[in-house]
Amino acid sequence: MHTSTVAYDEIPTPALVVDGGIARRNIERLAAYTVSRGIQLRPHTKTHKSQLIAQLQRAAGASGLTVAKVGEAEQMAEVCDDILMAYPAVDPARCDRLARLALTKTVRVAIDSSYALEALAAAAERAGSTIGLLVELDVGMGRTGVASPDAALKLARLVAARKSGVRLDGILCYPGQVWEPADLQEAPLSKIAALLQETIDLWAKDGLKASIVSGGSTPTAYQSHLVPTWTEVRPGTYVYNDMNTVRGGYCTLDDCAARIVCTVISNAVDGQVVIDGGTKTFTSDLCIPARDTGHGLIVEYPDAKITRLSEEHGQVDVTGCEHRPKIGERVSVIPNHICPCVNLQDRFWWLEQDVARPVQVDARGKLS
């Protein structure tokens, strides 16, 4: 891979460019907040998939790292000894890889079924390792997680009853449904706090302890203290931010460290220009808080609207622009959802003082 530095205007497009100063500021700001509130920070690496960024997060005080898939865990284990996979593992191949990783690292996995428990326990017993388990409780997202505190207790009892292979470490939840403005999050987060406290109390009556209560998200990151039962939080997007977090009111444009630099390649259609990034660069995600705003924001032309993406083309309506981009001009786009955009890149460009160097996206494509 090409490793030499280049000037910003020499980066080949389309390209993911990360402003190093902004990324460091985002990392340090959230680290300072969690320290001030006595909460551990275990950032989710699904956003950046980068050992470099993970090392910066660890250096700022992160207690460990979160991943979604085993391939990510194997990559991040090269720079961190404490990994949580916040995703069910039920198939033998995935469980076996986790069990082998647990021979040398602290590995924890979220589960919401007895099937997952048995699969992980059997794999760990074969490998001679121990995997820590967190019982996932659905707190409103409606995706994964057991449905009630009683169900969480039932599964916790099964984990605690196992004599080898697994260890009951606590509870996990994901408040992904909370998209209210920050100053209106107290009510929904209070409901989550009450549900978690009910679960913890049930466990305590049964002689079970939740040493870890893991939660959090980027939209709720700076309101994490409103759920006093959380011992750690797992935000991911905060490190780069995107138009979801901007339009949700959780950051400003100046907090967006990652942008996709594109080149205008056509203006053949009246009122439109085309950029050299399509679904293979941006994905098709619309903005969650503002679904009619197109496929991201062109920073230099905020009145333009990316109306349509095909594989390699981004069609941009420029009828609302006083000045329109010209063919050959480079523009920077803040995507709606940065996480899948990162996974589409072999590398990103780390930019400091107008000089960029390529950095490998270490966990790119690690979907199993």
N, C-alpha and C positions, 0 to 999 in steps of 0.2 A: 504493500500500500504506500502511496505517496505520503511522505511524512514531513516535508519541508514546509516552512511558513510561507504565507503569501499575503499580499495586501488585500484589504477587504474587497476592493473593486476588481480583484483578479480571481475571486472564488467562482468556480464553474457553477452554473445554475441548472436546475433548481437545487438549492442547498439549504440544509438546516444549519443556521448560525446561532450560536449561544453566546450572549454577552457575559463574559466571565465576571465582570464587576457586579452586574445585576444578580447573577446566580449566587455569588458569594453573599451578597447582601440578603437575599431571600433566605438562604440557609442560616445565616447568623441571626437574623431577626427572629425566626421561629424557634431556634435553639434557645435564645435568650428568654423568650416568653415561657417556654416549657420549664426551664430552670426556675424562673421566678414563681411558677405555680406548683413546683414540686411534682411535675409529671415527666415520665420518661418519654423520649421521642424515638420512635422506630419507623423512620420514613419508608414509604412504599417505593420500591425501585422500578415498578412497572412504567413510571413516567419517563425516567431517563435511561434505564437499562445500561448504565455506564459505571464501570469500576472507578473511574476518575471522580465522578460526582459522588458516588457512595463514600469514597475516601474523604472527600471534603465534608460530607455530612457526619461521618464518624469523628473526624477531627474537631468538629464543632460541638461534639458531645452526644451524638446519637447512641443510644444504648445497644442497638442492634439494627437489623434491616428486615424489611418485609418484602416478600416476593409473591407472585401469583402462580408460577409454574416451577417445576423441578429444574428445568434448564437454567432459569434465572437463579435459583438457589445455588446451583453448582458454580455459576459464574461469580456470584456475590460472595460465596464462601472463600474465594481467593483473597478477599480483602476484609472479611468479617467472620468472627467465630460464632455468632449468634444470629440464627436465621429463623424467621417465622414465615411459613407458607399459609397465607390467609385464603385458602382455596381447598375444596375437598379433594382428597386423594383416595381413589377407590380401586383403580386398576393395578394389576400386579407389577407392571413395568415401572410405573411411577412410584409405587410404594417401595419397591426394591431399591430404587435409586436413592430415595430419601433415607432408607434404613442404612445404606452404605455410607451416605454422607454423615449420618449421626454417629458413626464410629469415631469421627475426629472433630465434629462440630456439635454445638448445641442446636438441635433442630426441633422446632415446634410446628404443629399442623393444626388447623381448625377443622373440626368435624361436626356434622349434624345428623349422623346416622350410626346405628350399630354396625352396619355393613362396613363403613369406613373404619370404624374402630377395629373390627376384626381383621380387615385387610392390612392395616398398618401394623397391628400387633403381630400378626403372623410374619410379615416381612422383617420386622425388627428382631423377632425371635430367631429367624433363619440367619440373620446377619450377626447376631450377638450384640445388638445395640439397643438403645432406649430412645424413643421419640416422645417428646412432651406433647400433650394434647390440650387444646382449648375447645370447649364446647361452644359452638356458635349459636347465639340467640338472635332470632329475627326481631328487630326493634322498629320495624315499619317499612323496610325496603321491599320485602316480599320476594326475595330472590333465593337466598340460602339461609340456613339457620333454623333451629327448632322453634316451634310456634309459641311456646309458653315457658314460664319458670318451672312448672311441673315437669314438662318434657325435658328441660335442661337438667333437672335433678335426676330423672330416670337415666339419661345417658351418662351423666357424671358417675352415678353408682356403678354402671357397667365398666367404665374406665377404671375406677378405683378398685374394682374386684379383680382386675387382671393382675396376675402375679409377676409377669415379665413382659418386656417389649415396649410397654407404654407407661406414661406417668401423667396423672391429672395435674395440669398446671393452671387451669383457670377458665375464663370466659372470654369470648370474642363477640363483638358486634360491629355492624357497619351502619352509620346513620346517613346512608346515601340519599335518602329521600328528603333530607333537610336542605332546602334551597331558599329559605326565607332570608331576607336581609339580616345582616349580623345583629342589628338592634332588636330584631323580632324573633330571635332564636331561643330566647329563654323558655318559652312555653313548650315548644317541641322537645327541647333538650331536657327539660324537667321531667317530661313523661318517660323519656328514655332512662333517666337517672332512677326514677321510681321503679321501673321494670327491672333494672339491673340490681337495685337494692333488694327487691323482693326475691330475686334469684339467689343472691348472696346469702340472704337470711335463711332461705330454705336449705341451702347447702350446709350452712353452719349448724342448723338443727339436726342435720343428718351426720354431723361430724366431718363434713367435707369443707376444704378451704380453697377459695379462688385466689391464689397468690398473685395471679396476673388478671387484670380486667382490661382488655385491649379494645380500643374503639377509635373514633375520630375520622376526619376527612378534611380536605382542603377548605370547603365552604364553612365548616365548623371549627377550623383549627384554632383561631384566636378566641373562641368561646368554650374551649375544652374544659375550663374550670367550672362551667355550669353543670358538668357531670362529674361530681366529686368522687364517684366510684372508679372512674378510669384511672388506672395506674400508668397507662401508656397510650399514645395516640399514633396513628399510622397515615398521616397525609402524604400524598405523592405529588400532585400537580403543583403545589406551592413553589417548588424549586424553580420551575420555568414559568408557570401561569399561562393563560390562554384567554380567548374571548369569552369562554364560559365563566371564568373567574372575574374577568373585567366587568362583563355585563351583569353578573350576579352581585356586583358591588363589593367583592372580597379583595380586590386589589385595583391598582391603576395601570394604565398603559406603560408607565415608567417601571412597573414591576415585572413586565413581561421580558424574560431573559431570552426566550427562544423565538426566532422568526424564520420563515421560509423566504429566502431571497430568490426571486424569479426575474426572468427577462421578458419584456414585451416582444412578442414575435409576429404579431399581425394587427392591422387596423382596417382590414379589407371590408368589414361589415360596418355600415354607418352606425355611429353611437356605441360602438363596441371595440374593445381591444382584447387580445388573447395573450395569456401568459403561458410559460412553458412548464406549468405544474398542474396536474389533474388529480384524479382519484388515486393514482399511484404515488402521489406526493402528499396530498392533504387528507385522504379518506373522504367519505361523503357526510360526515357528521354535521348536523345543523347545531346552532347554538341553543343550549337548553333554556336559558332565560329569555331568549329573543330569537325565535325560530325563523323569523322573516328577514333576517339581516344578511343572508347569503353565507358563503363558505369562508368566512374569515374577514379580517379587516386589512385593507391595503393602507399602511401607515402614512405614506406620502400623499395618498388620495382618499381621504376618509369618506368622501361623497360618492366614490365608486362602489359598485356592488358586484361581487363575484356570484353570478347568477346560476352558472351551470359548470359542472365538471364532467369531462370524459376522461379516458385513461391518461392522456398526456397533455390535455388542453384545459385551461381555465378561462371561461368566457366572462368578461367583465363589462358590465353596463356602465358607461362613462357619461351618460347623458346629463347626469346631475353635477358634473365637474366643471368648474369655471375654466380650469386648465387641464388638458388631457395628456396622459402619458404617451410618449412617442415610441415608435419601433426602435428596438435596441436599448431602451431605457431599462434600468434595473429597479425593481420595487421590492419592498419587504412586506410580507404578509404574516400577521398574527393569526394562526389557525383557531378554529372554534375549540378543538379538542387536541391538545398537543400529544397526549400519550400514544395513540395509534400512529400519528405522524412520525414519531421517533422510531417506531418499530419498522417503518418503511425504509429507513436509511441504513446503509452500511457504516456511515460515519457522520459525525457532525463537525462543525468548525468552531473551535473555541477562540473567541475574539477578545483580545485585550489590546488597548491602545492602537486600534486600527490594524493590528497584525493578527492573522488567523492561522491556527494550526489544526490539522485534521486529527480527530480523536475517534477511535473505533467505538461503535455501539456494541458493546461486548455481548449483550444478551439478545441482540436482534434475532427475531425469528424463533426464539426459544419458547415454543408454544406447548410443549409437553413436559 
